[in-house]
Amino acid sequence: MDTTYYDHGTPAERWERAQRFFDAKDYAGAARVLAALVAEVPEQTGPRLLLARAYYHSAQLRRAEAELRLIVERDPVEHYARLMLGRTLQRQARHEEAEAHLRIAAALTGEFPPQRPGE
């Protein structure tokens, strides 16, 4: 079996490696480690959320959206995934779709936008 630096080690070691790549702003490197890790432990939200963030920061917006939608489907009250999904949709100029997720994220954290006069 051919292993590289990206997929070498235990899941815990690869998780730490991915976090180091992400912290160093090497989002593509982080995504490469995380994609394999998420495939191995698909039920864990942490690696999938960091993968979505790495995709977002490396402008792989469709991939970020796909990961975020899986998280929200499994856990509808995961407020950070909702927020990131809204922002990802905004970057794709899908503002109306984004607004719904941003409102839900705000409601889940108790941060309601100021109301307009007459509302």
ABEGO torsion letter per residue (X at the ends): XBBBAAABEBAAAAAAAAAAAAAAGBAAAAAAAAAAAAAABAABAAAAAAAAAAAAAAGBAAAAAAAAAAAAAABAABAAAAAAAAAAAAAAGBAAAAAAAAAAAAAAAGBBBBBBBGX
